Amino acid sequence: MDFGTTLIVIAGIGAWYSIRTQRIKSGGGSGMPFGRGRHRHGDAPVDPLLSAPSAREHELEKEVESLRERIHVLERIATDANSTNHRQTRALADEIESLRDR
């Protein structure tokens, strides 16, 4: 085998390796000739994002929305608690409570 043939074989192996790793990273590297998500007759790939969401996905979406609302409330509390207006309001509320105790 001469030097040129060796380089072509090495380039072919490198190209095969690159294509294989890209297929694996994209989720299509099942090792089957049609790949994951393809029908035997060469139809378009099945897109998992277009399928109907499961009950678990709905549950997770509700939980994420709930957590976002909680974070929003915590951010508001953190920013309001450090404002000058809040300190004055808190001082007034403390004074009213001390008058109630008498």
KEVEX-497841 format. One record per residue: residue number from 1; residue in three letters; x, y, z of N, C-alpha, C, O in turn. Coordinates in nm, 4 decimals, always signed. Each point is the difference from the previous one (the first is absolute). Layout:
N
+-------+------+----------+----------+----------+----------+----------+----------+----------+----------+----------+----------+----------+----------+
| marti | roti |      n_X |      n_Y |      n_Z |     ca_X |     ca_Y |     ca_Z |      c_X |      c_Y |      c_Z |      o_X |      o_Y |      o_Z |
+-------+------+----------+----------+----------+----------+----------+----------+----------+----------+----------+----------+----------+----------+
|   NUM |  Ala |        X |        Y |        Z |        X |        Y |        Z |        X |        Y |        Z |        X |        Y |        Z |
...
+-------+------+----------+----------+----------+----------+----------+----------+----------+----------+----------+----------+----------+----------+
END
This chain:
102
+-------+------+----------+----------+----------+----------+----------+----------+----------+----------+----------+----------+----------+----------+
| marti | roti |      n_X |      n_Y |      n_Z |     ca_X |     ca_Y |     ca_Z |      c_X |      c_Y |      c_Z |      o_X |      o_Y |      o_Z |
+-------+------+----------+----------+----------+----------+----------+----------+----------+----------+----------+----------+----------+----------+
|     1 |  Met |  +0.0859 |  -0.1168 |  +0.0000 |  -0.0859 |  +0.1168 |  +0.0000 |  +0.0904 |  +0.1229 |  +0.0000 |  +0.0880 |  +0.0130 |  +0.0851 |
|     2 |  Asp |  -0.1100 |  +0.0770 |  -0.1806 |  +0.0834 |  +0.1189 |  -0.0089 |  -0.0531 |  +0.1103 |  +0.0923 |  -0.1055 |  -0.0148 |  +0.0616 |
|     3 |  Phe |  +0.1779 |  +0.1220 |  -0.0534 |  -0.0306 |  +0.1082 |  +0.0930 |  -0.1344 |  +0.0667 |  -0.0324 |  -0.0746 |  +0.0316 |  +0.0926 |
|     4 |  Gly |  +0.0417 |  -0.0094 |  -0.2173 |  -0.1258 |  +0.0643 |  -0.0394 |  -0.1210 |  -0.0828 |  +0.0403 |  -0.0994 |  +0.0544 |  +0.0482 |
|     5 |  Thr |  +0.1073 |  -0.1860 |  -0.0677 |  -0.1100 |  -0.0883 |  +0.0380 |  -0.0187 |  +0.0009 |  +0.1506 |  -0.1129 |  -0.0008 |  +0.0490 |
|     6 |  Thr |  +0.2215 |  +0.0023 |  +0.0233 |  -0.0067 |  +0.0039 |  +0.1457 |  -0.0706 |  +0.1267 |  +0.0468 |  -0.0833 |  -0.0054 |  +0.0905 |
|     7 |  Leu |  +0.1159 |  +0.1196 |  -0.1514 |  -0.0648 |  +0.1256 |  +0.0381 |  -0.1499 |  -0.0036 |  -0.0310 |  -0.0803 |  +0.0508 |  +0.0782 |
|     8 |  Ile |  +0.0426 |  -0.1096 |  -0.1900 |  -0.1422 |  -0.0090 |  -0.0355 |  -0.0742 |  -0.0892 |  +0.0987 |  -0.1116 |  +0.0319 |  +0.0410 |
|     9 |  Val |  +0.1730 |  -0.1435 |  -0.0028 |  -0.0634 |  -0.0901 |  +0.0965 |  -0.0155 |  +0.0703 |  +0.1352 |  -0.1051 |  -0.0109 |  +0.0632 |
|    10 |  Ile |  +0.2068 |  +0.0816 |  -0.0188 |  -0.0059 |  +0.0717 |  +0.1277 |  -0.1061 |  +0.1100 |  -0.0050 |  -0.0737 |  +0.0190 |  +0.0967 |
|    11 |  Ala |  +0.0651 |  +0.0543 |  -0.2099 |  -0.1019 |  +0.1046 |  -0.0145 |  -0.1396 |  -0.0613 |  +0.0016 |  -0.0923 |  +0.0575 |  +0.0578 |
|    12 |  Gly |  +0.0761 |  -0.1734 |  -0.1207 |  -0.1302 |  -0.0677 |  +0.0002 |  -0.0407 |  -0.0430 |  +0.1393 |  -0.1156 |  +0.0161 |  +0.0390 |
|    13 |  Ile |  +0.2090 |  -0.0702 |  +0.0357 |  -0.0287 |  -0.0407 |  +0.1383 |  -0.0358 |  +0.1226 |  +0.0840 |  -0.0925 |  -0.0056 |  +0.0810 |
|    14 |  Gly |  +0.1641 |  +0.1150 |  -0.0994 |  -0.0297 |  +0.1227 |  +0.0736 |  -0.1376 |  +0.0544 |  -0.0340 |  -0.0724 |  +0.0449 |  +0.0888 |
|    15 |  Ala |  +0.0351 |  -0.0481 |  -0.2170 |  -0.1326 |  +0.0469 |  -0.0405 |  -0.1085 |  -0.0887 |  +0.0585 |  -0.1012 |  +0.0502 |  +0.0491 |
|    16 |  Trp |  +0.1211 |  -0.1820 |  -0.0537 |  -0.0973 |  -0.0920 |  +0.0570 |  -0.0166 |  +0.0260 |  +0.1499 |  -0.1122 |  +0.0018 |  +0.0506 |
|    17 |  Tyr |  +0.2228 |  +0.0181 |  +0.0199 |  -0.0035 |  +0.0258 |  +0.1429 |  -0.0742 |  +0.1301 |  +0.0299 |  -0.0794 |  +0.0059 |  +0.0939 |
|    18 |  Ser |  +0.1046 |  +0.0973 |  -0.1723 |  -0.0657 |  +0.1289 |  +0.0205 |  -0.1511 |  -0.0106 |  -0.0210 |  -0.0779 |  +0.0505 |  +0.0808 |
|    19 |  Ile |  +0.0379 |  -0.1148 |  -0.1870 |  -0.1431 |  -0.0177 |  -0.0274 |  -0.0650 |  -0.0823 |  +0.1097 |  -0.1101 |  +0.0319 |  +0.0450 |
|    20 |  Arg |  +0.1763 |  -0.1362 |  -0.0024 |  -0.0546 |  -0.0873 |  +0.1040 |  -0.0203 |  +0.0749 |  +0.1313 |  -0.1039 |  -0.0151 |  +0.0643 |
|    21 |  Thr |  +0.2021 |  +0.0958 |  -0.0239 |  -0.0129 |  +0.0736 |  +0.1257 |  -0.1091 |  +0.1058 |  -0.0098 |  -0.0692 |  +0.0251 |  +0.0987 |
|    22 |  Gln |  +0.0516 |  +0.0380 |  -0.2157 |  -0.1078 |  +0.0975 |  -0.0166 |  -0.1353 |  -0.0674 |  +0.0104 |  -0.0923 |  +0.0561 |  +0.0591 |
|    23 |  Arg |  +0.0785 |  -0.1752 |  -0.1154 |  -0.1264 |  -0.0730 |  +0.0099 |  -0.0294 |  -0.0385 |  +0.1441 |  -0.1146 |  +0.0078 |  +0.0443 |
|    24 |  Ile |  +0.2154 |  -0.0487 |  +0.0279 |  -0.0196 |  -0.0390 |  +0.1392 |  -0.0417 |  +0.1223 |  +0.0824 |  -0.0909 |  -0.0089 |  +0.0825 |
|    25 |  Lys |  +0.1572 |  +0.1228 |  -0.1048 |  -0.0329 |  +0.1213 |  +0.0745 |  -0.1404 |  +0.0497 |  -0.0306 |  -0.0668 |  +0.0544 |  +0.0879 |
|    26 |  Ser |  +0.0214 |  -0.0723 |  -0.2105 |  -0.1331 |  +0.0474 |  -0.0378 |  -0.1091 |  -0.0998 |  +0.0333 |  -0.1173 |  +0.0278 |  -0.0249 |
|    27 |  Gly |  +0.1517 |  -0.1428 |  +0.0800 |  -0.0983 |  -0.0988 |  +0.0396 |  -0.0339 |  -0.0992 |  -0.1087 |  -0.0912 |  -0.0808 |  +0.0177 |
|    28 |  Gly |  +0.1607 |  +0.0840 |  -0.1287 |  -0.0312 |  -0.0906 |  -0.1093 |  +0.0986 |  -0.1132 |  -0.0137 |  -0.0024 |  -0.0706 |  -0.1008 |
|    29 |  Gly |  +0.0871 |  +0.0509 |  +0.1958 |  +0.1052 |  -0.0998 |  -0.0134 |  -0.0354 |  -0.1333 |  +0.0593 |  +0.0714 |  -0.0491 |  +0.0874 |
|    30 |  Ser |  -0.1795 |  -0.0112 |  -0.1321 |  -0.0420 |  -0.1268 |  +0.0577 |  +0.0759 |  -0.1175 |  -0.0583 |  -0.0088 |  -0.1115 |  +0.0514 |
|    31 |  Gly |  +0.0839 |  +0.1356 |  -0.1588 |  +0.0727 |  -0.1085 |  -0.0620 |  -0.0811 |  -0.0726 |  -0.1057 |  +0.0538 |  -0.0830 |  -0.0733 |
|    32 |  Met |  -0.1820 |  +0.1131 |  +0.0647 |  -0.0862 |  -0.0614 |  -0.0996 |  +0.0125 |  +0.0770 |  -0.1311 |  +0.0298 |  +0.1194 |  +0.0029 |
|    33 |  Pro |  -0.0513 |  -0.1826 |  -0.1163 |  +0.0169 |  +0.0701 |  -0.1266 |  -0.0971 |  +0.1148 |  -0.0209 |  +0.0323 |  +0.0948 |  -0.0716 |
|    34 |  Phe |  -0.1499 |  -0.1003 |  +0.1319 |  -0.0976 |  +0.1062 |  -0.0194 |  +0.0088 |  +0.1065 |  +0.1080 |  -0.0625 |  +0.1052 |  -0.0137 |
|    35 |  Gly |  +0.1362 |  -0.1280 |  +0.1183 |  +0.0153 |  +0.0967 |  +0.1079 |  -0.1244 |  +0.0059 |  +0.0874 |  -0.1065 |  -0.0488 |  -0.0379 |
|    36 |  Arg |  +0.1211 |  +0.1077 |  +0.1525 |  -0.1124 |  +0.0125 |  +0.0916 |  -0.0922 |  +0.1103 |  -0.0487 |  +0.0465 |  +0.1066 |  -0.0404 |
|    37 |  Gly |  -0.1770 |  -0.1312 |  +0.0437 |  -0.0951 |  +0.1003 |  -0.0398 |  -0.0357 |  -0.0059 |  -0.1475 |  -0.0766 |  +0.0846 |  -0.0462 |
|    38 |  Arg |  +0.1282 |  -0.1799 |  -0.0297 |  -0.0329 |  -0.0118 |  -0.1418 |  -0.0777 |  -0.1285 |  -0.0233 |  +0.0205 |  -0.1006 |  +0.0679 |
|    39 |  His |  -0.1087 |  +0.1064 |  -0.1639 |  -0.0746 |  -0.1182 |  -0.0389 |  +0.0813 |  -0.0792 |  -0.1016 |  +0.0935 |  +0.0538 |  -0.0593 |
|    40 |  Arg |  -0.1265 |  -0.1764 |  +0.0390 |  +0.0734 |  -0.0856 |  -0.0929 |  -0.0064 |  +0.0489 |  -0.1437 |  +0.0930 |  -0.0241 |  -0.0770 |
|    41 |  His |  -0.1980 |  +0.0906 |  +0.0400 |  -0.0173 |  +0.0395 |  -0.1391 |  +0.0615 |  +0.1366 |  -0.0285 |  -0.0244 |  +0.0566 |  -0.1066 |
|    42 |  Gly |  +0.1018 |  -0.0035 |  +0.1970 |  +0.0686 |  +0.1262 |  -0.0223 |  -0.0869 |  +0.1223 |  +0.0204 |  +0.0311 |  +0.1075 |  -0.0513 |
|    43 |  Asp |  -0.1406 |  -0.1225 |  +0.1261 |  -0.0857 |  +0.1141 |  +0.0279 |  +0.0771 |  +0.1019 |  +0.0831 |  +0.1104 |  -0.0265 |  +0.0476 |
|    44 |  Ala |  -0.1699 |  +0.1408 |  -0.0319 |  +0.0618 |  +0.1055 |  +0.0791 |  +0.0176 |  -0.0469 |  +0.1440 |  -0.0776 |  -0.0823 |  +0.0486 |
|    45 |  Pro |  +0.1790 |  +0.1341 |  +0.0193 |  +0.0213 |  -0.0397 |  +0.1388 |  -0.1151 |  +0.0439 |  +0.0894 |  -0.0647 |  +0.1015 |  -0.0255 |
|    46 |  Val |  +0.0405 |  -0.1775 |  +0.1285 |  -0.1038 |  +0.0323 |  +0.0967 |  +0.0587 |  +0.1011 |  +0.0976 |  +0.1000 |  -0.0277 |  +0.0663 |
|    47 |  Asp |  -0.1620 |  +0.1438 |  -0.0578 |  +0.0487 |  +0.1055 |  +0.0880 |  -0.0646 |  -0.0149 |  +0.1369 |  -0.1216 |  +0.0149 |  +0.0117 |
|    48 |  Pro |  +0.2001 |  -0.0443 |  +0.0935 |  -0.0590 |  -0.0177 |  +0.1329 |  -0.0613 |  +0.1285 |  +0.0545 |  -0.0853 |  -0.0063 |  +0.0886 |
|    49 |  Leu |  +0.1263 |  +0.1228 |  -0.1391 |  -0.0556 |  +0.1258 |  +0.0492 |  -0.1418 |  +0.0242 |  -0.0519 |  -0.0757 |  +0.0767 |  +0.0594 |
|    50 |  Leu |  +0.0396 |  -0.1424 |  -0.1707 |  -0.1328 |  +0.0188 |  -0.0563 |  -0.1024 |  -0.0958 |  +0.0585 |  -0.1201 |  +0.0179 |  -0.0199 |
|    51 |  Ser |  +0.1660 |  -0.1186 |  +0.0913 |  -0.0933 |  -0.0937 |  +0.0608 |  -0.0691 |  +0.0648 |  +0.1194 |  +0.0493 |  +0.0984 |  +0.0552 |
|    52 |  Ala |  -0.1622 |  -0.1534 |  -0.0161 |  -0.0777 |  +0.0574 |  +0.1101 |  +0.0776 |  -0.0123 |  +0.1315 |  +0.0583 |  -0.1048 |  +0.0279 |
|    53 |  Pro |  -0.0573 |  +0.2115 |  +0.0531 |  +0.0708 |  -0.0069 |  +0.1281 |  -0.0696 |  -0.0952 |  +0.0966 |  -0.1226 |  -0.0121 |  +0.0009 |
|    54 |  Ser |  +0.2018 |  -0.0535 |  +0.0783 |  -0.0542 |  -0.0960 |  +0.0956 |  -0.0515 |  +0.0718 |  +0.1246 |  +0.0196 |  +0.1203 |  +0.0171 |
|    55 |  Ala |  -0.0851 |  -0.1961 |  +0.0681 |  -0.0518 |  +0.0558 |  +0.1249 |  +0.1150 |  +0.0480 |  +0.0886 |  -0.0125 |  +0.1009 |  +0.0694 |
|    56 |  Arg |  +0.1226 |  -0.1725 |  -0.0720 |  +0.1173 |  +0.0381 |  +0.0801 |  +0.0551 |  +0.1351 |  -0.0467 |  +0.0406 |  +0.0832 |  +0.0812 |
|    57 |  Glu |  -0.0398 |  -0.0628 |  -0.2135 |  +0.0490 |  +0.1275 |  -0.0522 |  -0.0910 |  +0.1150 |  +0.0437 |  +0.0488 |  +0.1079 |  +0.0335 |
|    58 |  His |  -0.1809 |  -0.1302 |  -0.0337 |  -0.0924 |  +0.1033 |  +0.0480 |  +0.0252 |  +0.0298 |  +0.1475 |  -0.0011 |  +0.1156 |  +0.0422 |
|    59 |  Glu |  +0.0235 |  -0.2206 |  +0.0347 |  +0.0281 |  +0.0173 |  +0.1433 |  +0.1270 |  +0.0805 |  +0.0203 |  +0.0047 |  +0.0888 |  +0.0852 |
|    60 |  Leu |  +0.0980 |  -0.1193 |  -0.1628 |  +0.1264 |  +0.0732 |  +0.0127 |  -0.0152 |  +0.1456 |  -0.0423 |  +0.0590 |  +0.0890 |  +0.0613 |
|    61 |  Glu |  -0.1380 |  -0.0641 |  -0.1659 |  -0.0232 |  +0.1382 |  -0.0426 |  -0.0711 |  +0.0798 |  +0.1084 |  +0.0334 |  +0.1161 |  +0.0238 |
|    62 |  Lys |  -0.1314 |  -0.1777 |  +0.0420 |  -0.0708 |  +0.0682 |  +0.1095 |  +0.0956 |  +0.0282 |  +0.1155 |  -0.0049 |  +0.1073 |  +0.0603 |
|    63 |  Glu |  +0.0908 |  -0.2023 |  -0.0299 |  +0.0956 |  +0.0189 |  +0.1096 |  +0.0988 |  +0.1114 |  -0.0323 |  +0.0331 |  +0.0805 |  +0.0870 |
|    64 |  Val |  +0.0140 |  -0.0750 |  -0.2108 |  +0.0919 |  +0.1062 |  -0.0402 |  -0.0687 |  +0.1354 |  +0.0104 |  +0.0598 |  +0.0962 |  +0.0482 |
|    65 |  Glu |  -0.1846 |  -0.0876 |  -0.0930 |  -0.0742 |  +0.1262 |  +0.0098 |  -0.0184 |  +0.0416 |  +0.1463 |  +0.0123 |  +0.1178 |  +0.0334 |
|    66 |  Ser |  -0.0418 |  -0.2145 |  +0.0530 |  -0.0143 |  +0.0284 |  +0.1424 |  +0.1316 |  +0.0512 |  +0.0589 |  +0.0008 |  +0.0950 |  +0.0782 |
|    67 |  Leu |  +0.1090 |  -0.1580 |  -0.1159 |  +0.1306 |  +0.0437 |  +0.0504 |  +0.0360 |  +0.1386 |  -0.0513 |  +0.0607 |  +0.0788 |  +0.0724 |
|    68 |  Arg |  -0.0975 |  -0.0480 |  -0.1967 |  +0.0257 |  +0.1341 |  -0.0526 |  -0.0781 |  +0.1047 |  +0.0787 |  +0.0528 |  +0.1073 |  +0.0290 |
|    69 |  Glu |  -0.1776 |  -0.1372 |  +0.0057 |  -0.0800 |  +0.0929 |  +0.0792 |  +0.0622 |  +0.0203 |  +0.1386 |  +0.0049 |  +0.1121 |  +0.0508 |
|    70 |  Arg |  +0.0421 |  -0.2207 |  +0.0092 |  +0.0629 |  +0.0116 |  +0.1324 |  +0.1266 |  +0.0841 |  -0.0069 |  +0.0259 |  +0.0814 |  +0.0886 |
|    71 |  Ile |  +0.0529 |  -0.1010 |  -0.1936 |  +0.1223 |  +0.0793 |  -0.0160 |  -0.0355 |  +0.1469 |  -0.0166 |  +0.0673 |  +0.0870 |  +0.0553 |
|    72 |  His |  -0.1728 |  -0.0590 |  -0.1312 |  -0.0429 |  +0.1383 |  -0.0185 |  -0.0380 |  +0.0640 |  +0.1335 |  +0.0369 |  +0.1142 |  +0.0274 |
|    73 |  Val |  -0.1103 |  -0.1878 |  +0.0545 |  -0.0388 |  +0.0509 |  +0.1315 |  +0.1230 |  +0.0224 |  +0.0868 |  +0.0104 |  +0.1028 |  +0.0669 |
|    74 |  Leu |  +0.0827 |  -0.1973 |  -0.0672 |  +0.1217 |  +0.0160 |  +0.0801 |  +0.0832 |  +0.1184 |  -0.0471 |  +0.0568 |  +0.0721 |  +0.0821 |
|    75 |  Glu |  -0.0489 |  -0.0510 |  -0.2130 |  +0.0733 |  +0.1160 |  -0.0504 |  -0.0663 |  +0.1297 |  +0.0451 |  +0.0681 |  +0.0954 |  +0.0378 |
|    76 |  Arg |  -0.2015 |  -0.0925 |  -0.0418 |  -0.0718 |  +0.1194 |  +0.0442 |  +0.0232 |  +0.0248 |  +0.1487 |  +0.0206 |  +0.1140 |  +0.0416 |
|    77 |  Ile |  -0.0238 |  -0.2209 |  +0.0389 |  +0.0240 |  +0.0143 |  +0.1439 |  +0.1413 |  +0.0506 |  +0.0253 |  +0.0212 |  +0.0882 |  +0.0832 |
|    78 |  Ala |  +0.0755 |  -0.1445 |  -0.1556 |  +0.1394 |  +0.0400 |  +0.0211 |  +0.0225 |  +0.1454 |  -0.0382 |  +0.0728 |  +0.0714 |  +0.0690 |
|    79 |  Thr |  -0.1343 |  -0.0266 |  -0.1779 |  +0.0212 |  +0.1389 |  -0.0412 |  -0.0818 |  +0.0959 |  +0.0851 |  +0.0480 |  +0.1088 |  +0.0320 |
|    80 |  Asp |  -0.1699 |  -0.1456 |  +0.0055 |  -0.0831 |  +0.0873 |  +0.0827 |  +0.0539 |  +0.0116 |  +0.1424 |  -0.0107 |  +0.1058 |  +0.0620 |
|    81 |  Ala |  +0.0677 |  -0.2125 |  -0.0106 |  +0.0500 |  +0.0007 |  +0.1379 |  +0.1209 |  +0.0906 |  +0.0151 |  +0.0315 |  +0.0423 |  +0.1112 |
|    82 |  Asn |  +0.0363 |  -0.0118 |  -0.2199 |  +0.1197 |  +0.0839 |  +0.0088 |  -0.0255 |  +0.1440 |  -0.0421 |  +0.0940 |  +0.0791 |  -0.0084 |
|    83 |  Ser |  -0.2179 |  -0.0442 |  -0.0180 |  -0.0285 |  +0.1374 |  -0.0422 |  -0.0208 |  +0.0896 |  +0.1232 |  -0.0316 |  -0.0483 |  +0.1087 |
|    84 |  Thr |  +0.0499 |  +0.1779 |  -0.1278 |  -0.0185 |  +0.0974 |  +0.1084 |  -0.1458 |  +0.0048 |  +0.0412 |  -0.0304 |  +0.0091 |  +0.1190 |
|    85 |  Asn |  -0.0599 |  -0.0152 |  -0.2151 |  -0.1431 |  +0.0047 |  +0.0281 |  -0.0406 |  -0.1170 |  +0.0893 |  -0.0813 |  +0.0165 |  +0.0910 |
|    86 |  His |  +0.1370 |  -0.1338 |  -0.1166 |  -0.0332 |  -0.1172 |  +0.0811 |  +0.0482 |  +0.0192 |  +0.1438 |  -0.0700 |  -0.0375 |  +0.0940 |
|    87 |  Arg |  +0.1862 |  +0.0942 |  -0.0767 |  +0.0523 |  +0.0222 |  +0.1356 |  -0.0909 |  +0.0952 |  +0.0777 |  -0.0265 |  -0.0203 |  +0.1185 |
|    88 |  Gln |  -0.0202 |  +0.1232 |  -0.1864 |  -0.0904 |  +0.0946 |  +0.0657 |  -0.1330 |  -0.0680 |  +0.0331 |  -0.0550 |  +0.0196 |  +0.1084 |
|    89 |  Thr |  +0.0043 |  -0.0985 |  -0.2009 |  -0.1258 |  -0.0717 |  +0.0233 |  +0.0162 |  -0.0974 |  +0.1145 |  -0.0888 |  -0.0116 |  +0.0844 |
|    90 |  Arg |  +0.2000 |  -0.0583 |  -0.0799 |  +0.0246 |  -0.0976 |  +0.1065 |  +0.0122 |  +0.0710 |  +0.1348 |  -0.0517 |  -0.0486 |  +0.1006 |
|    91 |  Ala |  +0.1195 |  +0.1627 |  -0.0983 |  +0.0137 |  +0.0761 |  +0.1247 |  -0.1360 |  +0.0477 |  +0.0489 |  -0.0274 |  -0.0045 |  +0.1200 |
|    92 |  Leu |  -0.0573 |  +0.0496 |  -0.2102 |  -0.1342 |  +0.0432 |  +0.0361 |  -0.0826 |  -0.1171 |  +0.0525 |  -0.0722 |  +0.0143 |  +0.0987 |
|    93 |  Ala |  +0.0825 |  -0.1311 |  -0.1647 |  -0.0728 |  -0.1192 |  +0.0449 |  +0.0478 |  -0.0428 |  +0.1385 |  -0.0816 |  -0.0394 |  +0.0834 |
|    94 |  Asp |  +0.2109 |  +0.0462 |  -0.0576 |  +0.0538 |  -0.0353 |  +0.1321 |  -0.0499 |  +0.0979 |  +0.1069 |  -0.0306 |  -0.0403 |  +0.1122 |
|    95 |  Glu |  +0.0229 |  +0.1667 |  -0.1470 |  -0.0485 |  +0.1011 |  +0.0951 |  -0.1472 |  -0.0235 |  +0.0328 |  -0.0411 |  +0.0124 |  +0.1154 |
|    96 |  Ile |  -0.0383 |  -0.0464 |  -0.2172 |  -0.1427 |  -0.0289 |  +0.0221 |  -0.0142 |  -0.1223 |  +0.0888 |  -0.0841 |  -0.0010 |  +0.0899 |
|    97 |  Glu |  +0.1630 |  -0.1003 |  -0.1125 |  -0.0061 |  -0.1221 |  +0.0837 |  +0.0394 |  +0.0312 |  +0.1435 |  -0.0587 |  -0.0547 |  +0.0934 |
|    98 |  Ser |  +0.1581 |  +0.1426 |  -0.0746 |  +0.0400 |  +0.0329 |  +0.1377 |  -0.1118 |  +0.0776 |  +0.0704 |  -0.0180 |  -0.0147 |  +0.1209 |
|    99 |  Leu |  -0.0568 |  +0.0966 |  -0.1947 |  -0.1131 |  +0.0730 |  +0.0601 |  -0.1141 |  -0.0929 |  +0.0342 |  -0.0719 |  +0.0243 |  +0.0969 |
|   100 |  Arg |  +0.0531 |  -0.1302 |  -0.1738 |  -0.1055 |  -0.0962 |  +0.0278 |  +0.0295 |  -0.0788 |  +0.1280 |  -0.0916 |  -0.0408 |  +0.0715 |
|   101 |  Asp |  +0.2178 |  +0.0205 |  -0.0445 |  +0.0372 |  -0.0789 |  +0.1177 |  -0.0269 |  +0.0768 |  +0.1289 |  -0.0060 |  -0.0625 |  +0.1059 |
|   102 |  Arg |  -0.0098 |  +0.1900 |  -0.1090 |  -0.0191 |  +0.0797 |  +0.1230 |  -0.1343 |  -0.0141 |  +0.0577 |  -0.0297 |  +0.0610 |  +0.1028 |
+-------+------+----------+----------+----------+----------+----------+----------+----------+----------+----------+----------+----------+----------+
END
